[in-house]
Amino acid sequence: MTEPSHLAAVRESYDTVAADYARVVPEPAELDPVSRTLLSAFAELTASLGPVADLGCGPGKVTAHLAALGVPVFGVDVSPKMIELARAAYPKLRFTVGSMTALEIGSGELGGILAYYSTHTPPQWLPTVFAEFHRTLAPGGRLMLAGNVGDDGHLRPTRARAYGGHPVSYESHLLPPERIAELLHGAGLVVTTRVVQEPEGGSKRPVGTFLAYRPE
């Protein structure tokens, strides 16, 4: 399969910002109470289901948080620099370089998937990504997907600089929660929980979190 063109921009951008990203992104324990509760709920749902993939794991902070909650988790990220940092910070956990669009994971192998602020994917590629989620989840396996949502269905260039002033070139894509739920359903996943957190404090955009599973 030919690699989607957007992945090169995502990989290069996150390789560039990796060290500063790891420094400024909060620890899971510092997240707001709703976000912490949803992560804990996902951990409880998946702890006994088999391996869990943290897709787009970045420097591994959330991966390590889930592991501390008893989840048999490993991390995957498209950025080799992020994986390098994750391995250095959490040497007892497994981290690999990979893409959500073509996971090197066997069909039905996973008890759970976490995609936490990590689907930097043009809308036309989301069906492919969600189909990979469905393929790699075992029947009864659980998904937690979280990220910014909005009413913009078109491509939006990200800021020219981020995380310490580094240049980045990937694009941000905001979809309404209803559209994300439709795409998950279209991939054969059943959404059980949908939470939209409106902006507060330093937040600028709503956050949508979805809990879903692959039916038996």
N, C-alpha and C positions, 0 to 999 in steps of 0.2 A: 504494500500500500504506500502510495506517495505521501510524504509528510505534508499536512496542511501548511500553507504559507504563513499563517499567523503564528505558528509555533516558534519560528526562528526569532521573531520580534520578542515574544514572551521570554524565550530562553536567554537571549542576549540582554534584555532589560534586567531580568532577575539575577543573572550572573553579575551584572554591573552593580546592583544595589545590595547584594546579598549581605555583606558585613554590616552595613548600616541598618538594613531591614531587621536583621537579627537583634540589633541593639535597641531599636525603638519600638518594635512590636511588643505589646504587653504580654506578660505571662498569662496563661488561662485563669489563674487564681485572681488576676486583676480585672477580669472582665466583669460586665454588669451582671446582676443576679439572675436575670432571665437567661442570658447566654450560658452562664455556668450551669444553670438548672437543666437546660436542654442538652448540653454536653454530658451531664451526669445521667440523664435519662437514656441517651444513646448508649452510654457505657453499660448501663444496667441491661438494656435490651440485647446487647451483642456479646457480653462477657462470656457466655457459654455456647456461642454459636459457631466458633471456629475462627480462622484468621480474619482480621479486619484490616483493610487498606485505607490509610490516610492519604488520599490523592491530592497532590499539590501541597505536600507537607511542609514546604519551606525549610526553615532551620530546625524543625522537629519539636517545637515547644508543645503543640497540641498532641502530637504523637506520644510524647513522654507523659503528658497529663493523662491520656487514656490508659497508657500502660500502668501508671500508678493506681488507676481505678480497677485494675484487674483485667483489662482487655488485651487479648493476644494480637497486638497491633504492629504493623510495619508501615514505613513511609515510602511514598513515591513522589518524585518531582521532576519536571522537565529541565530544571536548572542544575547542572553539575556542581556549581558553586554552593548552592543551597544544600545539596546532598553532602558535600564535603563538610560544611559547617555542622549539619545534623549528626553526622558520624562522629565528629570530634567532640560534640557536646554530650552525646548519648551513645557511647560505644557499645553498650549492651543491647541496643535495639538495631533492627535491620532497616536500612534505607537503600533505595535503588533509584537510578535515573530511568524515567519513563514518561509516556504521554497518555492522557486519558482517552485520546482518540484511537489508540491501538495498544491496549494493555497487554503486557507479556505475562498474563495470568490465565490459567486454564478456565474453561467454562464451568460454572458452578462451584468454584473453589472457595469463595469468600462467604463468611458469615455476616460481614458488614462492610460498608464503604462510608467513609467520611469525605466530603468535598466541602471544605470550610474556607470560604472566600477564595476559591481557587479555580473556578470555571471561567478563566479569561478566554472565552470562546465566542467567536461570532455566532449569531443566532442560527445561521444555516448549518452550523456544525453541532449544535446541541443535540439533535436527534441521534447523531453518531455517538456522541459521548454518553448519552443516556442509554443507548442500546448496549454499549460496552458495560455500563453498570449492570444492566439486566443480565447480560451474558455471563458475567463473572460472579454474580451473586448466586448462592445456592437457593433453592426454593425455601422460603421463609426468611432469607437473609434481609438485613435491614440497611437502609440508606439514610444518612443525614446530609442534607445539602443546605448551605447557608451562604448568603451574600447580599450585596446591595440590590435593591429592586427599584423600579421606576416606570414611568409611562413612555419612555423613549424607546421606540422600536428600531431606531436607526443607529448606525455606528457613531460613536462619540470618541474623538481622540482624547487620550488621557493627557494629564499635565505633561509638559515637556521635561520637567525635572521632578524628582521625587526622592524621598528617603536620603536626606543629606545633600540635596542638590544635584544628584546624578541624572544624566539624560536617560530618558526611557522612551520607547517607541511603540509599545503595544497599545491597543485600543480598549476602551471600556465599553461595555454593552449592558444597558439596563432594560429589563423586561418586566412587565407587570406580573405580580404573583400568580394571577389566573392563567397567564400564558405558560409560565414555568410548570404549573400543575398539569396543564393540558399536555405539555411535552413529556412529562414523566408518565402520565397515563398512556400516551401514545407509544411509549417504550415498553409498556406492559407492567409498570410499577404502580402499586396502590398507595396513594397518599393518605396517611392516617392523621397527620397533624400539620397544620400550617399556621405559623406565627409571624405576624408583621410588627416589627418594633419601629415606631415613628421616631424621627430624629429628636435627640435631647442631649443636653450638655454640649460636647464638642462634635457630635455627629452632624453630618450634613445631608445624609440620605437615609431613607428607610432601609431596614434590613429584613429580609425574608428568610425564614428557616422552615425546612420541609423534612418531615419524617415519613419514610415510605418503606415498603417491603416488596420483595418478589413473591407473588402468590405461589402456593404449592401446585 
